[in-house]
Amino acid sequence: MSDLPLVSIVTPSYNQSAYLEQTICSVLEQEYSKLEYFVVDGGSSDDSVEIIRKYAPRLQGWVSEKDSGQADAINKGFAQTSGQVIAWLNSDDFYLPGAVAAAVQALQEHPAWGLVYGDMLAVDRKGDLLNIQRFGEWGLEDLMCYSILGQPAVFMRRDALQQAGFLDTRFHYMLDHHLWLRIASVFPIGHTPRLLAAARFHAGAKNVASAPEFGNDAWEVYRWMQAQPNLAASFHKLEKEILAGVYWINGRYLSEGGRPGEALNAFMHSLAAYSPTALRDWRRILFTLVQLTGGDGLKESYTRRRARRQADELPPELAAYLKTPCKGEGR
């Protein structure tokens, strides 16, 4: 076991007590012996601090104090840890069993990789399955065109993080994508076709409550890429695809934020820039059209049917895990 790298996990937390305990348990229940865990709370006014205190003896450390946003909180946690492999897990998401060991195995098998990303579940506020998100074998140019990794299922080498730099606190919504781009511009990145984590979609989640703001950050990432000398050749080659990607991301989040008219306009710009990018998820455009007529039921019906179908594809032990979320000291 001595040749296993130390893994550091950081959880930024702010007023997410409804989900925080499951997040913490999912880290502490990982069957991986060399693990340190640091929780950075932003001065929550709910029961978060009481939950953190409950698990404090099993944590590397924790703080509860005001910060300047998610990126600042995560960077603070990074600075307090020392693992050769590092990741962050938001306080409403959770790891699946074996996630850390699977990520370490992939990194050991591919020593050149700066980060590894796995596949991911999308679940609702109760933890019920919404979707299985499987990702492709992507590299720098895919990320430049706004292929989006599932952040909870990403693990980095600390060397790659240090060389690329910590999270840029100017970004509040696409801070992760910006970091992946910087790492992928220096190191190869790799995919392991394993389900590693679950991202929770609920009314208070940033990707729901502040969905339209993601488009603003996407444009900031676009302008950042334009200004990077080391990305100039790829940016020039892929300019239409990149432009279509930023419009598509903007449309996606505007649609999820309940602004279908603006979303459809963004999707039309994406189609005009480079139609294969816009059509990679044509159903989202269809559902946005339906939103304009007040027919949200079509998307909800499709989502329910897809979830039932995909639930049958889950291994029995994983399906059982989702039905028995960790609470307290054990299951």
Number of C-alpha atoms within 10 A of each C-alpha: 7 7 5 14 16 18 26 26 23 28 27 28 25 25 18 20 21 14 20 26 23 20 22 28 20 22 23 18 15 16 13 18 13 13 20 20 25 25 27 27 26 22 16 16 11 13 13 24 22 11 15 24 12 13 16 16 9 13 16 16 17 21 17 17 12 13 15 10 15 23 21 20 25 28 19 19 24 24 9 16 19 13 19 15 24 25 24 23 26 23 27 26 25 27 26 21 19 17 22 24 17 19 25 21 13 18 23 13 10 15 11 13 21 26 28 21 27 27 23 26 25 19 20 15 16 14 20 16 23 21 20 19 15 14 17 16 11 17 18 21 19 17 19 28 21 24 19 17 22 22 22 22 29 24 24 25 23 20 14 21 21 10 13 19 13 18 23 15 15 13 20 19 21 20 19 19 23 23 17 25 22 21 25 23 19 15 18 17 22 22 22 19 15 16 23 25 26 29 26 24 20 15 12 13 15 15 18 16 14 16 20 25 18 23 22 17 22 24 17 17 21 20 11 12 20 16 12 11 9 12 18 14 11 15 22 11 11 16 18 17 22 27 22 27 30 27 25 32 26 27 31 25 21 26 25 18 17 16 18 24 15 16 27 25 16 24 29 18 20 27 18 13 19 17 17 14 24 25 15 10 12 13 12 21 21 13 20 28 18 16 20 14 9 11 13 14 12 13 17 12 11 12 15 14 13 15 19 13 12 14 18 10 11 13 9 10 10 14 15 11 13 16 13 11 18 17 15 13 11 8 9
